[in-house]
């Protein structure tokens, strides 16, 4: 299954960023295709994490 998580993520720190990071890792362990989108002042692509 393809899953998109929108919210705080690495490199940000804190509860939401940590939760979304762990959640995405668990989905990947279970065989899902996961992409994490989070907001940043610049538009660029960094690995599998899109910064928008």
Protein Blocks (a to p, Z undefined) as FASTA:
>chain_A
ZZddeddddfbecjklmmmmmmmmmmmmnopacddddddfbdcdehjbccZZ
